[in-house]
Amino acid sequence: MLFAMFLGACIDVAVKALASDYSTSQIVLLRTLFALPLVLLFCYYQGGLQSIISPRWRWQLYRGLLTAGLNFGFFYGLAYIPLVTAVLLAYISPVIIVLLSYFVLKERVGSQRLIGCALGVLGVVFVLRPGTMEWHPAMLSILGSSVCWALLSISNRQLAGLESTAALTFHTLPISGLLAAILTAGHWVEPQHADWLLFAIVGISAGGLHFFVALAYKSARAATIAPLEYSNLIFTGAAAYLFWQEVPTIATMIGGLAILAGGFLAVRARD
């Protein structure tokens, strides 16, 4: 999961760099096209291309729509919101995952894990300081993306033992790619040479991200895996400072410490 979160940071940084010049749908489309070869290669080594065959087409359609929602929502938000702020908003998803692991998966979630997740949410609220920053509608798209991510993560656990990791990884791509192609038609912008590299980073990292997240949720309980998503904050925070000179305020640092402490408590807590 930690490596998956590093790949997620690579996606966030590259999309942030591209978002001012290209539409969200074009970014999602090229992300899908670059990701597909890598995903197919993963599938081949996971048991051959036949391993992507799934009789549960309704599940795969559901997961594909969730993938489209999380990609479009988050990529759109990155065009208007500072990178660190967008990532912090997205940290509501681990809390949703922990709650869903109790209500949907019937997994036991100890009180210490709930306290840890609550501390993480309070940290996010403290960083954002509602009422002291200008509201932007793109924040809603980030929150919607977070809900889609949580539901997708839970579905990985629901299908563990029923579907191969290859099938879970592959079927998330075609639907979001098809929707992106439809929306991009007539609005294509020819990428600059250097931007092709950024698009490749987005796609290749996305292919690896889906694979390693699916593998993580097949290997461990959702309530244990979910808080590890907080590690993405470290990677994106460093990149935000390096590329955009985003310097967090004292309040942001205090809130960030609360987020990390809450995630650590949730991971280490006994049920």
Order of alpha helices (4+ residues) and beta strands (2+ residues): alpha-alpha-alpha-alpha-alpha-alpha-alpha-alpha-alpha-alpha-alpha-alpha-alpha
